[in-house]
Amino acid sequence: MTIDSVLPFLKKAKDENKSLGEIMIEHEVEIQGVSRKEILNGMKKIWSYMVNSIKQGVKITKESPSGMSGGNANKLMTYLSKKTKKLSSASVLKIAARAIGIGEFNSSMGVIVAAPTAGSAGVVPAVVYTVAEKLNASEEMIIKGLFASSLIGLVCDARASTSGSEHGCQAEIGVSAAMAAAAAVEIAGGTAEQAVNAAALVLKNTLGLACDPVAGLVEVPCIKRNGLLAVSATVAADMSLAGVQSVIPFDDVVTAMDEIGRMMPCEIKETSEGGLATTKTGLGYKLWLKRSGERQLEGEDEL
Ligand code: SF4
């Protein structure tokens, strides 16, 4: 079944006075024809992989083979542990560090959960983990938060795309931020309307975002973008809980994302033929990686 609008879910949530996550769980039980327990256990398993990727990611101190990433989540956590004054709150820095750490874990071949994609895998877990930690939320609330996020992801996928090669990074990190914002509202006990509104608020601010990975690797700008958009998603959740309304409703924002994605040139759709990938520095990394690959092959021939 294609889910291309949040409206029927919002109506059901309002009529039955239930949260977005609860409505999504009931929907999954119905369409999959399995018990609620099985549905919840499936998401708990996914959550266990997300938690592992957070814990492993912030420990990484080594650079990735390309030299473009690695160790930045750990740097942020170390900075946080120092007694010096920080410009951002501890939870903001933890969200950024955890999201970046998952990206670094992905670059080191660790197992991550695509949410919606591998390149944007850090946003949802980092926001959910840190918000739940701050609010002392139960596992049940975390799982409901993840179901709320999954509904947002499914609507974006059906109505537009969740692929950088199709619609640019707005469709990857933008969607992951929308998913995370909805999850954060759910965990905080907000209404379905507030969860969807938070998703709209943050997604709007990623429209037109280019997919321009340097040397074709999902490292620059991807990993740090996870950290910064995870923070935006959390602020969007707070804005929504405070009553700040997105003038453009969520479904319309996704339609706009689709339209913008179709207008974007292929140079900024994961081809690495434009944007940051073709800056002097970006091209320098590409050349350096090509030469080091060739040297490796020559070494193998000599053996
Ligand atoms: S820049 Fe491209 S590859 Fe990187 S996260 Fe965004 S969409 Fe994915």
Boltz pocket constraint, residues with backbone or C-beta under 6 A from the ligand:
constraints:
  - pocket:
      binder: B
      contacts: [[A, 117], [A, 119], [A, 120], [A, 163], [A, 164], [A, 165], [A, 168], [A, 169], [A, 170], [A, 172], [A, 173], [A, 210], [A, 211], [A, 212], [A, 213], [A, 217], [A, 218], [A, 219], [A, 220], [A, 221], [A, 222], [A, 270]]
      max_distance: 6.0
